[in-house]
Amino acid sequence: MGEIFNSQEYQSFRSSVCHKKIIVDDDNRKEWSLYDAGPKSIKCPLVCFPPASGQADIYFRQILALTAVGFRVISVEYPVYWTMKEFCEGFKKLLDHLQLDKVHIFGASLGGFLAQKFAEYTSHAPRVASLVLCNSFYDTSIFQQTSSAPTFWMMPALFLKKMVMGNFDKGMVDPEIADSIDFLVKKLDCLSQQELASRLTLNCMNCYVEPHKLQGIPITLMDVFDECALSSAVKDEMMKCYPDAVRASLKSGGNFPYLSRSGEVNVFLQTIHWIILFVR
């Protein structure tokens, strides 16, 4: 199953942190899956959004490290939502269910895009205290799939998985990056056709963020200098969108630095002052 799956660290996480499933929509098939660890007295926790290929447990290294120093971390896994409004309404209902007025969000790739759209959606009554966007984007047109996105719902799971895996590193990478890829491939296999199709639809539908609606929200852009799915041009565009953002750049880490370079990522999350200042 791979080095990460078999590690004592991952097995310890799975045995010690409760895996919860919560329904907040009228449709009881729409089930949020999450891990909520750390002091429940913290009412403005860090919420982690996974990429299209990930499940809630991909952030287990953040959960273990950050809760050990007193943070509350909630890693979520999205239900099957087909529109951005549906997703944003669903997440708002989840926050209401958890009795959380505001949250800090760490989102990777699609997770980062969804985090921006939720901050935009709730800009009139802010629910986002800060954003950390890891290897993320602000405009889905970069994937050049906007015309075919409406058909993903009926495409075979194997085809959809190949679409996602086409963005994974194929060349020579160090063992930690190779292990992170292997772990995400296994996570990808755990997703149903509908789960994967809905995520890719949100990832590729004709949609973009309006950065001016996020003014006043502290933003950190986390990226890597080595190969990942996003081009240098996309990273530069993100910097142009958020000129006041903090830049957290890692020398290497590939597509999934929160796994392959978890120590560095966790240090960033601890030292960025607006992440540390949780409302207690």
C-alpha positions in Angstrom: 0.0 0.0 0.0 3.1 2.3 0.2 5.3 3.8 2.8 2.9 6.4 4.1 0.0 3.9 4.5 2.2 1.5 6.4 3.9 4.1 8.6 3.4 4.1 12.3 2.5 7.8 12.1 -0.4 7.2 9.8 -1.6 4.1 11.7 -1.4 6.1 14.9 -3.5 8.9 13.4 -6.2 6.5 12.1 -6.5 4.9 15.5 -6.4 8.0 17.6 -8.4 10.7 15.7 -12.2 10.1 15.3 -13.5 10.0 11.7 -16.9 11.7 11.6 -19.7 11.8 9.0 -22.2 14.7 9.1 -25.2 15.4 6.9 -26.3 19.1 6.8 -28.3 19.1 3.6 -31.9 17.9 3.0 -30.5 15.2 0.7 -29.1 12.6 3.1 -26.8 11.3 0.4 -24.7 14.5 0.7 -22.4 13.5 3.6 -19.4 15.5 4.8 -16.6 13.4 6.1 -14.1 15.0 8.5 -11.5 14.7 11.3 -11.8 17.3 14.1 -8.9 17.3 16.4 -7.6 19.7 19.1 -9.3 21.8 21.7 -13.0 22.2 21.0 -12.8 25.5 23.0 -11.2 27.0 19.9 -14.0 28.5 17.8 -11.9 29.7 14.9 -10.0 26.6 13.9 -7.9 25.7 10.8 -10.0 23.9 8.3 -8.2 21.9 5.5 -9.7 21.4 2.0 -8.2 18.6 -0.1 -7.4 18.6 -3.8 -9.6 16.8 -6.3 -7.8 13.5 -5.7 -7.7 13.6 -1.9 -9.7 12.6 1.1 -9.8 14.1 4.6 -6.9 12.0 5.9 -4.3 13.4 3.5 -3.7 16.2 6.1 -3.0 13.7 8.9 0.6 15.2 9.3 -0.8 18.7 9.8 -3.4 17.4 12.3 -0.9 15.5 14.4 1.7 18.2 14.4 -0.5 21.2 14.9 -2.8 19.7 17.5 0.3 18.7 19.5 1.0 22.4 20.0 -2.5 23.4 20.9 -4.2 24.1 17.6 -7.6 22.8 16.5 -7.6 21.4 13.0 -10.6 20.1 11.0 -9.9 18.3 7.8 -13.0 17.9 5.6 -14.0 15.8 2.6 -16.7 17.2 0.3 -20.0 15.5 -0.5 -21.1 15.3 -4.2 -21.9 18.9 -5.2 -22.2 20.0 -8.8 -22.3 23.8 -8.6 -20.2 26.3 -6.7 -23.3 27.8 -5.0 -24.3 24.3 -3.8 -20.8 23.7 -2.3 -20.7 27.1 -0.6 -24.2 26.7 0.9 -23.2 23.2 2.1 -20.0 24.3 3.8 -21.8 27.3 5.4 -24.3 24.8 6.8 -21.5 22.6 8.1 -19.9 25.6 9.9 -23.3 26.4 11.4 -23.7 22.8 12.5 -20.2 22.9 14.1 -21.1 26.3 15.7 -18.2 28.0 14.1 -18.7 31.7 13.0 -15.3 32.0 11.3 -12.5 29.7 10.2 -9.0 29.8 8.8 -8.7 27.7 5.6 -5.8 25.8 4.2 -6.7 24.6 0.7 -4.6 22.7 -1.9 -5.3 23.0 -5.6 -9.1 22.6 -6.0 -9.3 23.0 -2.2 -7.6 26.4 -2.5 -10.0 27.4 -5.3 -13.0 26.4 -3.2 -11.7 28.2 -0.2 -11.4 31.4 -2.3 -14.9 31.0 -3.7 -16.4 30.4 -0.2 -14.6 33.6 1.0 -16.1 35.4 -2.0 -19.6 33.9 -1.4 -19.6 35.0 2.2 -17.9 38.4 1.7 -21.1 40.2 2.8 -21.1 38.4 6.1 -17.5 37.1 6.4 -16.9 33.5 7.6 -13.2 33.3 6.6 -10.6 34.7 8.9 -7.6 33.9 6.6 -6.5 31.7 3.7 -3.5 29.6 3.0 -3.6 28.6 -0.7 -1.2 25.8 -1.6 -0.4 25.2 -5.3 -3.7 26.7 -6.1 -5.4 28.9 -8.8 -8.1 31.5 -9.2 -9.5 30.7 -12.7 -10.5 27.3 -14.0 -9.8 28.2 -17.6 -6.2 27.2 -17.1 -7.3 23.5 -17.4 -8.9 24.1 -20.8 -11.8 21.8 -19.9 -14.6 24.3 -19.4 -16.5 23.0 -22.5 -16.4 19.3 -21.4 -16.9 19.8 -17.7 -20.7 19.5 -18.0 -20.2 15.9 -19.3 -18.0 14.6 -16.5 -21.0 13.3 -14.6 -21.5 10.5 -17.1 -17.8 9.7 -17.9 -16.4 6.4 -16.6 -14.4 6.5 -13.3 -11.3 5.1 -15.1 -11.3 8.0 -17.6 -11.7 10.6 -14.8 -8.8 9.0 -12.8 -6.5 9.2 -15.8 -7.4 12.9 -16.2 -6.2 13.5 -12.6 -3.2 11.3 -12.7 -2.0 13.1 -15.9 -1.1 16.0 -13.6 1.1 13.8 -11.3 4.9 13.9 -11.6 6.2 11.3 -14.0 10.0 11.9 -13.8 12.6 11.1 -11.2 11.6 12.5 -7.8 13.0 12.0 -4.3 11.5 9.3 -2.1 9.3 11.7 0.0 7.7 13.1 -3.1 7.3 9.6 -4.6 5.6 8.4 -1.4 3.2 11.4 -1.5 2.2 10.6 -5.1 1.7 6.9 -4.2 -0.5 8.0 -1.2 -2.7 10.3 -3.4 -3.0 7.6 -6.1 -4.4 5.3 -3.4 -6.8 8.0 -2.2 -7.9 8.6 -5.7 -8.9 4.9 -6.0 -11.1 5.3 -2.9 -13.3 7.9 -4.6 -16.5 6.9 -6.4 -17.3 7.9 -9.9 -19.8 10.5 -8.7 -17.4 11.9 -6.1 -14.6 12.3 -8.6 -16.9 13.6 -11.4 -18.4 16.3 -9.1 -14.9 17.4 -8.0 -13.6 17.6 -11.5 -16.7 19.5 -12.5 -16.1 22.1 -9.8 -12.4 22.1 -10.8 -13.0 22.7 -14.5 -16.4 24.5 -14.9 -16.3 28.0 -16.3 -15.6 29.9 -13.0 -13.1 32.4 -11.5 -12.5 34.3 -8.3 -13.1 38.0 -8.0 -10.1 39.0 -5.8 -11.5 42.4 -4.8 -14.2 40.6 -2.8 -11.4 39.0 -0.6 -9.9 42.3 0.4 -9.2 42.4 4.1 -8.7 38.7 4.4 -5.0 37.7 5.2 -3.8 35.4 2.4 -0.7 33.3 2.1 0.3 31.8 -1.2 2.2 28.5 -0.7 4.0 27.0 -3.7 7.1 25.0 -4.7 10.0 25.8 -6.9 10.2 22.2 -8.4 7.8 20.6 -10.8 4.1 20.6 -10.0 0.8 20.6 -12.0 0.7 24.4 -12.1 2.9 26.4 -14.4 5.0 29.4 -13.4 2.6 31.6 -15.3 -0.3 30.5 -13.1 1.7 31.1 -9.9 2.6 34.6 -11.3 -1.1 35.3 -11.9 -2.0 34.4 -8.4 0.6 36.9 -7.1 -0.9 39.5 -9.3 -4.4 38.8 -7.9 -3.1 39.0 -4.4 -0.2 41.5 -4.4 -0.4 41.9 -0.6 -0.3 38.2 0.1 2.5 36.5 2.1 4.6 34.2 -0.1 5.5 30.9 1.4 7.8 29.2 -1.1 9.3 25.7 -0.7 12.4 24.7 -2.5 10.8 21.4 -3.4 7.7 19.4 -2.6 5.9 18.5 -5.8 2.1 18.6 -6.0 1.6 17.5 -2.3 4.1 19.4 -0.1 1.8 19.0 3.0 2.8 15.3 2.7 6.3 15.3 1.2 7.5 18.4 3.1 5.1 18.4 6.0 7.7 19.7 8.5 8.3 22.8 6.4 4.5 23.3 5.8 3.7 22.9 9.4 6.4 25.5 10.4 4.8 28.0 8.0 1.4 27.3 9.4 2.7 27.8 13.0 4.7 31.0 12.3 2.3 32.9 10.1 1.0 35.2 12.9 -2.6 35.3 11.8 -2.8 31.5 11.8 -1.4 31.3 15.3 -3.9 33.8 16.7 -6.9 31.5 17.0 -9.9 32.8 18.8 -10.0 30.8 22.0 
